[in-house]
Amino acid sequence: MPWLKCKKFFVVLVFIGINGFALGGADGFYHIAAPAVLPHSAYQIYGQLGWHRTANQVYEGSQIPWLSGVRLGFNNFSEFSVDYGNKVSLGAKFQLMAEAGWAPQWSFGMRGIFDSPEAHLHSVASADISSYENEVFTALGKSFATGTSLVGGISILPQRDDGKAQPYIGISQNIGTKLSVVYDAYRRDQAFHHNLGIQYVLREVFTLGFGLTELPRYFYQDGELGFYMRATDKEFYDGHDAPGLWFSLSLTGFMSEKAQLKTAERIRVLDEKSQKQQSEMELLAERLDRAEMQIAEMRGESPDVVSAKEKQAEELLNAIVKGFQAVNWDARSNKMRQDSLLALGEPAFRMLPRVALKESSANIYRETAIRIMANSRQERFVEPLVQVIALENLPIQREALLALAKIGGEKAIQHLSLLRNTVPLELKDLTEELWQTLNKSSDSQKIPPLPAIQ
């Protein structure tokens, strides 16, 4: 019967609430509100179980507060929540800006409408509960290739702290693929409060967490260092002061199977994330390389000094050329050397165009540098290759044209279109053919592979 199904759902919801999930919600933090929102049509059933000792006019001794609720995501930029602890409370969050490149994610919202989950979870005396209601917040968040996520924001309780904006921060660090350490700190009543925990995530559906609340209170009370699970001479007024524990659990799913990401879409999302992380790593490598050059200059070395990585890149290029020239040529070994060369990042990316453009270098070195640039498929090499094509050396120009086509992309197509009218007569047919092929399809895989070096 329908009412039995509803009853079963309510029992499941209460069970999950007893097992708990953090007040921070889908973000994974214990207390603070981060900018993340659930995807469209996604729902999350969650809850939290806590423990601490208090002594106010309502709660005295050990307290085990719990909270349960559900969140719903809409249109990939908004999230609405219903919580139940002492009473029903509502919340909403809206994403103003998605994370892209170095730009952070940005959201704002409200929670604790009609009742305060925070007050309930911290065993706040009934006379003070209303002052914790109707919280307004805004948050910024940024994730990094190292598995680190940073959150910062401000929170306003209109009837508490004189209605002033109070700051908060959060840090999450992945440990492997399923575990993460989470820390958050927020300001209430002229004092900062610190929480620490660890969370386990299974297939982005099931999240289990455990942690400590009011972390400093475990180690410092009444001016003395030690380890404390309760007050040294008196009970704490509420959970904002007392050392405590929290346990959390959440289950996430989609209301419609059509809204779930298919395998191909998930691969695309992961691929975009991988490319983003690769770009960040390349940028860090470039900064490191520049720092090395600055240190060399500060030591009084020549401004044209070649960094250690550039020397390594040149050594690898020499080894690749020798590999091509060897009687017992080993394609696999040369491929490994090429991958190692490109893995050096910025030093290699500077060295390859320099070799290709150096007219006094032997053709074998210039051709090898050009083909490594082509195999990298990096758009940054389009301009240097166009400069190579402008030189008067037909074999080198031919290699550069093929490399330009193999890299592909909008810039390569534009340059090939212009080069049709400027290349030597012997290369016009090749240039026209490459341009036609790229113009028909943006898939650079259709470009014929580069011929083996003779």
C-alpha positions as CSV (number, residue, x, y, z in Angstrom):
1,M,0.0,0.0,0.0
2,P,1.2,3.6,-0.7
3,W,1.3,4.6,3.0
4,L,3.4,1.5,3.8
5,K,5.9,2.6,1.2
6,C,6.0,6.1,2.7
7,K,6.5,4.6,6.1
8,K,9.4,2.5,5.0
9,F,11.0,5.5,3.3
10,F,10.7,7.5,6.6
11,V,12.2,4.6,8.6
12,V,15.2,4.5,6.1
13,L,15.5,8.3,6.4
14,V,15.6,8.2,10.2
15,F,18.1,5.3,10.2
16,I,20.4,7.3,7.9
17,G,19.9,10.4,10.1
18,I,21.0,8.4,13.1
19,N,24.1,7.3,11.3
20,G,24.7,10.9,10.2
21,F,26.2,13.2,7.6
22,A,27.9,16.5,8.1
23,L,26.1,19.8,8.6
24,G,28.1,21.0,5.6
25,G,26.0,18.7,3.4
26,A,27.2,17.5,-0.1
27,D,30.4,19.4,0.4
28,G,31.8,16.9,3.0
29,F,32.8,19.4,5.7
30,Y,31.5,19.1,9.2
31,H,30.1,22.6,9.7
32,I,30.8,25.1,6.9
33,A,28.9,25.6,3.7
34,A,31.0,25.1,0.6
35,P,30.1,26.2,-3.0
36,A,29.5,22.7,-4.4
37,V,25.9,21.9,-5.5
38,L,24.4,18.6,-6.5
39,P,23.9,17.9,-10.3
40,H,20.5,18.2,-11.8
41,S,18.0,15.6,-10.7
42,A,20.4,14.2,-8.1
43,Y,19.3,13.6,-4.5
44,Q,21.2,13.0,-1.3
45,I,19.9,11.4,1.8
46,Y,22.1,12.3,4.7
47,G,22.4,12.7,8.5
48,Q,24.8,13.1,11.4
49,L,25.3,11.7,14.8
50,G,27.3,13.6,17.4
51,W,28.5,13.4,21.0
52,H,29.7,15.9,23.5
53,R,29.2,17.0,27.2
54,T,27.3,20.2,28.1
55,A,25.8,22.0,31.1
56,N,23.1,24.6,30.3
57,Q,19.6,25.0,31.6
58,V,18.3,22.4,29.1
59,Y,21.1,20.0,28.3
60,E,23.3,18.6,31.1
61,G,25.8,15.8,30.8
62,S,26.5,13.7,27.7
63,Q,24.5,14.6,24.6
64,I,24.0,12.6,21.4
65,P,22.3,14.9,18.9
66,W,21.3,13.7,15.5
67,L,20.2,15.3,12.3
68,S,18.7,13.8,9.0
69,G,17.5,15.3,5.8
70,V,17.5,15.3,2.0
71,R,19.0,17.5,-0.7
72,L,17.8,18.0,-4.3
73,G,19.8,19.4,-7.2
74,F,18.2,21.5,-10.0
75,N,19.6,22.7,-13.3
76,N,23.2,22.1,-12.2
77,F,23.4,25.4,-10.4
78,S,21.0,25.2,-7.5
79,E,20.3,23.0,-4.5
80,F,17.5,22.8,-2.0
81,S,17.5,21.0,1.4
82,V,15.1,19.9,4.1
83,D,16.6,19.0,7.5
84,Y,15.0,17.5,10.6
85,G,16.6,17.5,14.0
86,N,14.4,19.2,16.7
87,K,12.1,20.7,14.0
88,V,12.0,20.9,10.2
89,S,14.3,23.5,8.7
90,L,14.9,24.5,5.0
91,G,18.0,25.6,3.0
92,A,18.9,26.7,-0.5
93,K,22.2,27.3,-2.4
94,F,22.8,28.9,-5.8
95,Q,26.0,28.7,-7.8
96,L,27.0,32.0,-9.3
97,M,30.1,30.8,-11.0
98,A,31.5,27.4,-11.9
99,E,35.1,26.5,-11.5
100,A,37.1,26.9,-14.7
101,G,40.9,27.1,-15.0
102,W,42.2,29.3,-12.2
103,A,38.7,30.8,-11.6
104,P,37.1,29.5,-8.4
105,Q,33.6,28.2,-7.9
106,W,31.3,30.7,-6.2
107,S,27.9,30.2,-4.5
108,F,25.6,31.9,-2.0
109,G,22.7,30.6,0.0
110,M,20.6,30.4,3.2
111,R,20.1,27.6,5.7
112,G,18.4,27.2,9.1
113,I,15.1,28.7,7.8
114,F,12.4,28.0,10.5
115,D,14.8,26.2,12.7
116,S,18.6,25.8,13.2
117,P,20.3,22.5,12.6
118,E,23.5,24.0,14.0
119,A,21.8,24.9,17.3
120,H,20.4,21.4,17.5
121,L,23.7,19.6,16.7
122,H,25.5,21.8,19.3
123,S,22.9,21.3,22.1
124,V,22.3,25.0,22.3
125,A,19.9,26.1,25.1
126,S,16.3,26.7,23.9
127,A,16.5,30.4,24.8
128,D,19.3,30.9,22.2
129,I,18.1,28.7,19.4
130,S,16.3,31.4,17.5
131,S,19.5,33.5,17.3
132,Y,21.1,30.7,15.1
133,E,18.3,30.7,12.5
134,N,18.2,32.2,9.0
135,E,22.0,31.9,8.3
136,V,23.1,33.6,5.1
137,F,26.4,32.6,3.5
138,T,28.6,33.0,0.4
139,A,31.5,30.7,-0.4
140,L,34.4,30.3,-2.9
141,G,36.1,27.0,-3.7
142,K,39.1,25.8,-5.7
143,S,40.4,22.3,-6.4
144,F,44.0,21.5,-7.4
145,A,45.8,18.7,-9.3
146,T,47.3,17.5,-6.0
147,G,43.9,16.4,-4.7
148,T,43.6,19.5,-2.5
149,S,40.4,21.5,-2.3
150,L,40.2,24.9,-0.6
151,V,37.0,26.7,0.6
152,G,36.6,30.1,2.0
153,G,33.5,32.1,2.8
154,I,31.6,34.3,5.2
155,S,28.5,33.5,7.3
156,I,26.0,36.0,8.7
157,L,23.6,35.2,11.6
158,P,21.3,38.3,11.7
159,Q,20.5,37.8,15.4
160,R,24.0,36.7,16.6
161,D,27.4,38.3,16.7
162,D,25.7,41.7,16.2
163,G,24.7,40.5,12.7
164,K,28.4,40.9,11.6
165,A,29.8,38.7,8.8
166,Q,32.0,35.9,10.2
167,P,34.7,34.2,8.2
168,Y,35.2,30.4,7.7
169,I,37.6,28.2,5.8
170,G,37.8,24.5,4.8
171,I,40.5,22.2,3.5
172,S,40.1,18.8,2.0
173,Q,43.0,16.5,1.0
174,N,42.6,13.3,-0.9
175,I,44.5,10.2,0.4
176,G,44.3,7.8,-2.5
177,T,41.1,7.5,-4.5
178,K,38.6,6.8,-1.7
179,L,39.8,8.5,1.5
180,S,40.1,12.2,2.3
181,V,41.0,14.3,5.3
182,V,38.7,17.3,5.9
183,Y,39.2,20.3,8.2
184,D,37.1,23.3,8.7
185,A,37.2,26.4,11.0
186,Y,34.5,29.0,11.6
187,R,34.0,32.0,13.9
188,R,31.1,32.2,16.4
189,D,30.8,34.4,19.5
190,Q,34.2,36.1,19.1
191,A,36.0,32.7,18.9
192,F,37.2,30.3,16.2
193,H,36.0,26.7,16.3
194,H,38.0,23.9,14.6
195,N,36.9,20.5,13.4
196,L,38.8,17.6,11.8
197,G,37.7,14.4,10.2
198,I,38.3,11.6,7.7
199,Q,35.8,10.5,5.0
200,Y,35.5,7.4,2.9
201,V,33.7,7.7,-0.5
202,L,32.6,4.6,-2.5
203,R,31.7,5.1,-6.2
204,E,30.5,8.7,-5.5
205,V,27.4,7.2,-4.0
206,F,28.1,6.2,-0.4
207,T,30.1,8.5,2.0
208,L,31.0,7.6,5.5
209,G,32.8,10.0,7.9
210,F,34.2,10.3,11.4
211,G,35.8,13.2,13.2
212,L,36.6,15.4,16.2
213,T,34.8,18.7,17.0
214,E,36.4,21.6,18.8
215,L,39.8,20.1,18.3
216,P,41.9,22.5,20.5
217,R,39.8,21.6,23.5
218,Y,41.2,18.1,23.4
219,F,44.7,19.4,24.0
220,Y,44.3,22.7,25.8
221,Q,42.1,23.8,28.7
222,D,42.4,26.4,31.5
223,G,45.9,27.3,30.3
224,E,47.2,23.7,30.5
225,L,48.3,21.3,27.8
226,G,47.1,17.7,27.9
227,F,44.5,15.4,26.5
228,Y,40.9,16.0,27.6
229,M,37.5,14.4,26.7
230,R,35.6,16.7,29.1
231,A,36.0,19.9,31.1
232,T,38.7,20.0,33.8
233,D,36.7,22.0,36.4
234,K,33.3,22.7,34.9
235,E,31.0,21.5,32.1
236,F,31.0,23.4,28.9
237,Y,27.9,25.5,28.1
238,D,27.2,23.9,24.7
239,G,28.8,21.9,21.8
240,H,30.5,25.1,20.5
241,D,32.9,24.8,23.5
242,A,33.0,21.1,24.3
243,P,35.3,18.5,22.7
244,G,33.2,16.0,20.8
245,L,32.8,13.4,18.1
246,W,30.8,13.2,14.9
247,F,29.8,10.4,12.6
248,S,28.4,10.8,9.1
249,L,26.7,8.9,6.3
250,S,25.1,9.9,3.0
251,L,23.6,8.1,0.0
252,T,23.5,9.9,-3.4
253,G,21.5,9.0,-6.4
254,F,19.4,10.3,-9.3
255,M,15.6,10.6,-9.5
256,S,15.7,9.7,-13.2
257,E,18.0,7.2,-14.9
258,K,18.1,9.5,-17.9
259,A,19.8,12.1,-15.8
260,Q,22.6,9.8,-14.9
261,L,25.9,10.3,-16.7
262,K,26.5,7.5,-19.2
263,T,29.9,5.8,-19.4
264,A,31.0,7.8,-22.4
265,E,30.0,11.0,-20.6
266,R,31.8,10.0,-17.4
267,I,34.9,9.3,-19.5
268,R,34.6,12.7,-21.1
269,V,34.3,14.4,-17.7
270,L,37.3,12.5,-16.3
271,D,39.3,13.3,-19.5
272,E,38.6,17.0,-19.1
273,K,39.6,16.9,-15.5
274,S,42.8,15.0,-16.4
275,Q,43.6,17.7,-19.1
276,K,43.0,20.4,-16.6
277,Q,45.3,18.8,-14.1
278,Q,47.9,18.3,-16.8
279,S,47.7,22.0,-17.7
280,E,48.2,23.0,-14.1
281,M,51.2,20.7,-13.8
282,E,52.7,22.1,-16.9
283,L,52.3,25.6,-15.5
284,L,53.9,24.6,-12.2
285,A,56.8,23.0,-14.2
286,E,57.2,26.3,-16.1
287,R,57.3,28.3,-12.9
288,L,59.9,25.9,-11.5
289,D,62.0,26.3,-14.6
290,R,61.9,30.1,-14.4
291,A,62.8,29.9,-10.8
292,E,65.9,27.8,-11.6
293,M,66.9,30.4,-14.3
294,Q,66.5,33.2,-11.8
295,I,68.6,31.4,-9.2
296,A,71.3,30.9,-11.8
297,E,71.3,34.6,-12.7
298,M,71.5,35.6,-9.0
299,R,74.6,33.4,-8.6
300,G,76.3,35.4,-11.3
301,E,76.0,32.9,-14.1
302,S,75.3,34.0,-17.7
303,P,71.7,35.1,-18.5
304,D,71.9,32.6,-21.4
305,V,72.7,29.7,-19.0
306,V,71.0,26.5,-20.0
307,S,69.1,24.8,-17.1
308,A,69.8,21.3,-16.1
309,K,66.5,20.1,-17.6
310,E,67.4,21.7,-21.0
311,K,70.7,19.9,-21.0
312,Q,68.8,16.7,-20.2
313,A,66.4,17.5,-23.1
314,E,69.3,17.9,-25.5
315,E,70.9,14.7,-24.4
316,L,67.6,12.8,-25.0
317,L,67.3,14.4,-28.5
318,N,70.8,13.2,-29.3
319,A,69.9,9.7,-28.1
320,I,66.7,9.7,-30.3
321,V,68.7,10.8,-33.4
322,K,71.3,8.1,-32.7
323,G,68.5,5.6,-32.3
324,F,67.2,6.5,-35.7
325,Q,70.6,6.1,-37.3
326,A,71.4,2.8,-35.6
327,V,71.4,-0.4,-37.8
328,N,69.4,-2.2,-35.2
329,W,66.8,0.7,-34.8
330,D,64.5,0.0,-31.8
331,A,61.2,1.9,-32.3
332,R,60.0,1.1,-28.7
333,S,63.2,2.5,-27.1
334,N,63.0,5.7,-29.2
335,K,59.3,6.1,-28.3
336,M,60.2,5.9,-24.6
337,R,63.0,8.5,-25.0
338,Q,60.5,10.8,-26.8
339,D,58.0,10.5,-24.0
340,S,60.7,11.2,-21.5
341,L,61.8,14.3,-23.5
342,L,58.2,15.7,-23.6
343,A,57.7,14.9,-19.9
344,L,60.4,17.5,-19.1
345,G,57.9,20.2,-20.0
346,E,58.9,23.8,-20.5
347,P,62.7,23.2,-21.1
348,A,61.9,20.7,-23.8
349,F,59.2,22.9,-25.3
350,R,61.8,25.7,-25.6
351,M,64.6,23.5,-27.0
352,L,62.6,21.8,-29.8
353,P,61.7,25.0,-31.8
354,R,65.2,26.3,-31.3
355,V,66.7,23.2,-32.9
356,A,64.2,23.2,-35.7
357,L,64.9,26.8,-36.5
358,K,68.7,26.6,-36.3
359,E,69.8,26.4,-40.0
360,S,73.3,25.4,-39.1
361,S,72.1,22.2,-37.5
362,A,72.1,18.9,-39.4
363,N,68.7,18.1,-41.1
364,I,68.4,14.9,-39.1
365,Y,68.3,16.9,-35.8
366,R,65.9,19.4,-37.2
367,E,63.5,16.8,-38.7
368,T,63.6,14.8,-35.4
369,A,62.7,18.0,-33.4
370,I,59.9,18.8,-35.8
371,R,58.4,15.3,-35.6
372,I,58.6,15.2,-31.8
373,M,56.6,18.5,-31.8
374,A,54.1,16.9,-34.2
375,N,53.7,13.9,-32.0
376,S,53.1,16.1,-28.9
377,R,50.0,17.5,-30.7
378,Q,50.5,20.8,-28.7
379,E,49.0,23.9,-30.3
380,R,51.9,25.9,-28.8
381,F,54.2,24.6,-31.6
382,V,52.0,25.9,-34.4
383,E,53.7,29.3,-34.6
384,P,57.3,27.9,-34.5
385,L,56.4,25.5,-37.2
386,V,55.1,28.3,-39.4
387,Q,58.4,30.1,-38.9
388,V,60.3,26.9,-40.0
389,I,58.2,26.8,-43.1
390,A,59.3,30.3,-44.0
391,L,62.9,29.1,-44.2
392,E,64.4,28.0,-47.5
393,N,65.0,24.3,-47.0
394,L,62.5,22.1,-48.9
395,P,63.0,18.8,-46.8
396,I,62.6,20.8,-43.5
397,Q,59.6,22.8,-44.9
398,R,57.9,19.6,-45.9
399,E,58.4,18.1,-42.5
400,A,57.1,21.2,-40.8
401,L,53.9,21.2,-43.1
402,L,53.2,17.6,-42.2
403,A,53.8,18.4,-38.5
404,L,51.5,21.4,-38.7
405,A,48.7,19.3,-40.2
406,K,49.2,16.5,-37.6
407,I,48.8,19.0,-34.7
408,G,45.6,20.3,-36.4
409,G,43.2,22.6,-34.8
410,E,41.8,26.0,-35.8
411,K,45.1,27.8,-35.8
412,A,46.8,25.2,-38.0
413,I,43.9,25.3,-40.5
414,Q,44.2,29.1,-40.7
415,H,47.9,29.0,-41.3
416,L,47.7,26.3,-43.9
417,S,45.1,28.3,-45.7
418,L,47.5,31.3,-45.9
419,L,50.5,29.1,-46.7
420,R,48.8,27.7,-49.9
421,N,49.8,31.0,-51.5
422,T,53.3,31.5,-50.1
423,V,55.0,28.1,-50.0
424,P,57.4,27.1,-52.8
425,L,55.9,25.6,-55.9
426,E,57.2,22.1,-55.0
427,L,55.1,22.2,-51.8
428,K,51.9,23.7,-53.1
429,D,50.1,20.4,-53.9
430,L,51.0,19.0,-50.5
431,T,49.8,22.2,-48.7
432,E,46.5,22.2,-50.6
433,E,45.9,18.5,-49.8
434,L,46.7,18.9,-46.1
435,W,44.4,22.0,-45.9
436,Q,41.6,20.3,-47.7
437,T,41.8,17.3,-45.4
438,L,41.9,19.4,-42.2
439,N,39.1,21.6,-43.5
440,K,36.8,18.7,-44.0
441,S,37.3,17.3,-40.6
442,S,38.8,18.6,-37.4
443,D,40.0,15.1,-36.5
444,S,43.7,15.3,-37.0
445,Q,43.9,11.5,-36.8
446,K,42.9,11.4,-40.5
447,I,46.2,13.1,-41.4
448,P,48.6,10.5,-42.9
449,P,51.3,9.5,-40.4
450,L,54.7,11.1,-40.8
451,P,57.1,8.9,-42.9
452,A,60.0,7.2,-41.2
453,I,63.3,9.1,-41.1
454,Q,65.7,7.8,-43.7
